């Protein structure tokens, strides 16, 4: 079995190795913070824990090694140093308290987390799309049906993204691995070449439409983006808040559906293609579909199982946990040979993500366990005590959203910023915490549009040759602001006065 391999060009130049200092930077960050005296009101062990956490976040941002490795090492370090960084003197003084046993239970807790396994299960759905060819067929069918005009071709890209989004939690796999390989074949048919003035003929329009739609769909569906599921688990740990699949969708639907409906037309106006119509795209899509042959029994079976999963997530939530529903459908996929066990074992991205998110959930939970989140929330909350709840919520979301310029990973952003921002909101009198939680997590997909490093597919599209750096940064700021304004103008009133 083969897997799609995506090569992402470095933003610092193709073929350049990371500078030698990058592997040491997270350690330097952790040591530097640990050497600073603990702030007033915060226990020394909590400050040491924060130092290790900050070093892990630095590792996630700089990426001197895979994120799963960073998380694994950070959790291991905390477990080894637990008497000094995880447990207070009062904990250690309790009769019969075994710090070593408690530390390893803490370190492995993330692997028993249902959301972590839901993320893993969703990767199995992505594998099914790839192995059966159904994802590619959907994209080609829409290209054939809607590709005669550039504007409707843009809508075909958006429709494909929206159809695949609920079942592929990695937007890198979905947009970068399924949609991008299809649409990158279209511009040359119109004499639109990368790294050339002709890129604006049609290639630039298609690339930006695809990436922009990816960011919206990543916020529209809980299972469209792995950081959504990580954020949900952090909310459970820090605020006791749970959000179901249907509730998530309905909360963002007024914003998400509106943006997806107008997005191709807005891009067509502000970043217009040179070619307005042509027969090349549908002709090429027809040729590719002919090569694929007739719709197979395996594709049909997988499609039925996908619909079963969606039905269980929406209608059986009270009887079956979402993760249980996913495991049921994956079991059926194995029984029906839609995917194979060898294929699952060979899906390195899924297993790496499992380790990555299990350790990140544990690290984020540790911030609350040692009391750091409560301490920081009290300080920041005191500065916002005079604000009305809705005004404070908007300020917190604004800070949370635009701080993404500092992060090269929504996962790192979620891990570092969500517990703290949510804790600040919890400390504000009268704050509807469930509404604030929705406002924060529903913005995670949208913020990916801001920068060439903002979300997984960003470097792929940035390196396509169709989106020059000056265009990318300008469009990122423009659409990032557009998304935010629509979210604040429509989403926030809806969440405050209608949805809750």
C-alpha positions, 0 to 999 in steps of 0.5 A: 500500500502506498501513502501520499507523500507531501513535500513542503518547501522550507520558508527559508529556502529550499534545501537549507538545513535548520541552523544548529541552534534550533535543537538547543533553543527549547532547552535554553528557553526552559532553563532561562525561565527556570532561573528567574525567581517565581512570581509572587503568588505562584508556587516554585514547582508551578514556575518550574513546570511552566518553564518546561512547558514553555520550552516545549512550546518553543520546540513546537514553534521552531520544529527542530524535531517532529512535534511528537518527539517534542511532546514525548521528551517534555512529558518524560522530563516532567515525569523524571523531575516530578518531585520538583515540578509537578507535585507541591510539598503538600502533595509529597508530604501526604502519607503513602504518596508515591510520586513515581507512580503518580508521575507515570499515571500523569504522563500516560493519561493522554493515551487513555483520552477519547479525543486523542483516539478520535483524532487517530480514527479520523486519520483512518477515514482519510486513509480510506479516501486515499486507498479507495480513490473516492476523494480524488473521484469527488474532486474530479467529478466536481471539476468536470461539472463546474470547470467551464468558468473560472468562477464556478471552478472556484466553487468546485474547489470550495465544494470539494473541500466542504464535502471532504472536511468532516471526515479528514481531520488533517487539513494537510492531508485533505487540502494539501494531499487530496485537493492540491494534487488535483488543482495543480494540474489545471493552471498549465492547461491555461498556459498559467505557469508557476513563478511566472507573470502568467501565474495570475491567469488562473493558477493564483486564483485557484490556489488562494481559493483552495487555501482560504476554503480550507481555513473556513471548513477547518472551523466549520466541522469539529472533525475537520481539523485535529487542533479542534479536537485538542482544543475540545479536550483542553476545555474539558480539562480546564473548564469542564466544558464539552461540545458535541459535533452537532453543537459545534457545526450549528454554532459556526454555521451562520459564519462558515456557510456564508463565507464558503458561499461568497468566498470564490466570488470575493476572491474573483473580485479582489484577486481576479484571474486573467482567464474567465472561461475555458473547456480545458479543466472539464476536459482534463477531469474527464480524461482522469476519470476515464483513467480511474474507470467505473465507480467501484464497489469498494468506493461505494462501500466506503462512502456508505460507511462514511455516511454511517459515521456521520449519522452516528456522530449527529444522531447517536451522540447520547448513546455512543461516544463519538470515539466509539462511533468512529471505532465501530466504523473503522472496525467495519472498514477492516471487516469489509477490507476497505482498509487493511491492518497492514495499511493502518500499521503503515500510516506513520502520520496517524501514529505520530499524531496519536503520540503528539496529541496524547502528550500535548493534552497531558502537558496542557492539563499539567498547567492547570494541575500545578495551579499556573492557569489559575494564578495567571487568570487571576492577574489578567482577569483583574485588569479586565474586571470593569468590562462588560462580559461581551466586551471582555469576550471580544477582546479575549478572542481578538488577542487569541486570534491575532496572536497566531502571527507568533505561531507556526502551528495551530497546535502549538497555539492551542496548547499555549494560548487556549488554557490561559485565555480561557482561564482569564475568561473564567475569572471575569464576573458574569462571563458566559464561559460556554459561549466564550469557549465556543468563540475561542475554539471556532476561530482556530481554523480561520486564523490559519489564513493569516500567514504562509506558516499559519496552518499545515497546507500553507507552506504547500501553497506558498511554495506552489509558485502561484502565490508570491510572498507579497501577494500571500502576506497581503491576502493573508492580512486581508482575508484574515481580517475579513474572516475576523470581522464576519465572525465578530459581526455575525458569529458573536451576536449569534452565539450570545443571543441565539445559540445559547 
